[in-house]
């Protein structure tokens, strides 16, 4: 029997379980974030051919590598979107909330695609008036941190003696994957086809949860329902019903 073993700090897991319990909910199972996202985003064909999933969130980048239909490696890099935001805050000399807004509005991960003459205006903590900032220079800051994330991912995979040549492509998901130009930068770095992954098979709910931001959440729902309704008729309806409930909560 071959199994994929995932290790976690018991205290951290117990704290999460306690928080969920105090919210009035019951935990049926604990699932690694990268596997949850893969459940929502990856197709069976991608898992068969060989794919690297990078779920780039705020605090961490979660890794799941699949080949021949099963997971071969999983890991976590403690560097993601929040690190990019911190770099932007230092570069612009603004608060983290303003840096997050600037990253979303003007950020670009591949500086080669940004016109060096393009600028934007911003006011900061130490600025008595609004100043003009080069968007190309901002892109260089964002690109540097994104390349570091990719480099840390590559180091993990190589340390785990996983051969990158078994991969046919890479899928990026998570909120940070929405930074424009990130897929192009990843293609240039890894020398592999790259795409942005969004939750699949969610029907009419695509307009609400069909974003990389919700990959983990949708994957958790699908995993839980698959376990409950395995082999039972109408399981697809059950999944859509839960997504509809989630949609109502989000709209509220």
Secondary structure as the mmCIF struct_conf table of DSSP 4:
data_model
#
loop_
_struct_conf.conf_type_id
_struct_conf.id
_struct_conf.beg_label_comp_id
_struct_conf.beg_label_asym_id
_struct_conf.beg_label_seq_id
_struct_conf.end_label_comp_id
_struct_conf.end_label_asym_id
_struct_conf.end_label_seq_id
HELX_RH_AL_P HELX_RH_AL_P1 UNK A 10 UNK A 22
TURN_TY1_P TURN_TY1_P1 UNK A 23 UNK A 24
HELX_RH_AL_P HELX_RH_AL_P2 UNK A 33 UNK A 41
HELX_RH_AL_P HELX_RH_AL_P3 UNK A 44 UNK A 49
STRN STRN1 UNK A 51 UNK A 56
BEND BEND1 UNK A 58 UNK A 59
STRN STRN2 UNK A 61 UNK A 67
TURN_TY1_P TURN_TY1_P2 UNK A 68 UNK A 69
STRN STRN3 UNK A 70 UNK A 77
BEND BEND2 UNK A 78 UNK A 78
BEND BEND3 UNK A 80 UNK A 80
HELX_RH_AL_P HELX_RH_AL_P4 UNK A 81 UNK A 92
TURN_TY1_P TURN_TY1_P3 UNK A 93 UNK A 93
HELX_RH_AL_P HELX_RH_AL_P5 UNK A 96 UNK A 106
BEND BEND4 UNK A 109 UNK A 109
HELX_RH_3T_P HELX_RH_3T_P1 UNK A 111 UNK A 113
BEND BEND5 UNK A 114 UNK A 114
TURN_TY1_P TURN_TY1_P4 UNK A 116 UNK A 117
STRN STRN4 UNK A 119 UNK A 122
TURN_TY1_P TURN_TY1_P5 UNK A 125 UNK A 126
BEND BEND6 UNK A 128 UNK A 129
STRN STRN5 UNK A 131 UNK A 134
HELX_RH_AL_P HELX_RH_AL_P6 UNK A 135 UNK A 159
TURN_TY1_P TURN_TY1_P6 UNK A 160 UNK A 161
HELX_RH_3T_P HELX_RH_3T_P2 UNK A 164 UNK A 166
BEND BEND7 UNK A 168 UNK A 168
STRN STRN6 UNK A 169 UNK A 173
BEND BEND8 UNK A 174 UNK A 174
HELX_RH_3T_P HELX_RH_3T_P3 UNK A 175 UNK A 178
BEND BEND9 UNK A 179 UNK A 179
TURN_TY1_P TURN_TY1_P7 UNK A 180 UNK A 181
HELX_RH_AL_P HELX_RH_AL_P7 UNK A 182 UNK A 190
BEND BEND10 UNK A 191 UNK A 192
STRN STRN7 UNK A 193 UNK A 196
BEND BEND11 UNK A 201 UNK A 201
HELX_RH_3T_P HELX_RH_3T_P4 UNK A 203 UNK A 205
HELX_RH_AL_P HELX_RH_AL_P8 UNK A 206 UNK A 209
BEND BEND12 UNK A 211 UNK A 211
HELX_RH_3T_P HELX_RH_3T_P5 UNK A 212 UNK A 214
HELX_RH_AL_P HELX_RH_AL_P9 UNK A 215 UNK A 228
BEND BEND13 UNK A 229 UNK A 229
TURN_TY1_P TURN_TY1_P8 UNK A 230 UNK A 231
TURN_TY1_P TURN_TY1_P9 UNK A 233 UNK A 234
HELX_RH_AL_P HELX_RH_AL_P10 UNK A 235 UNK A 251
#
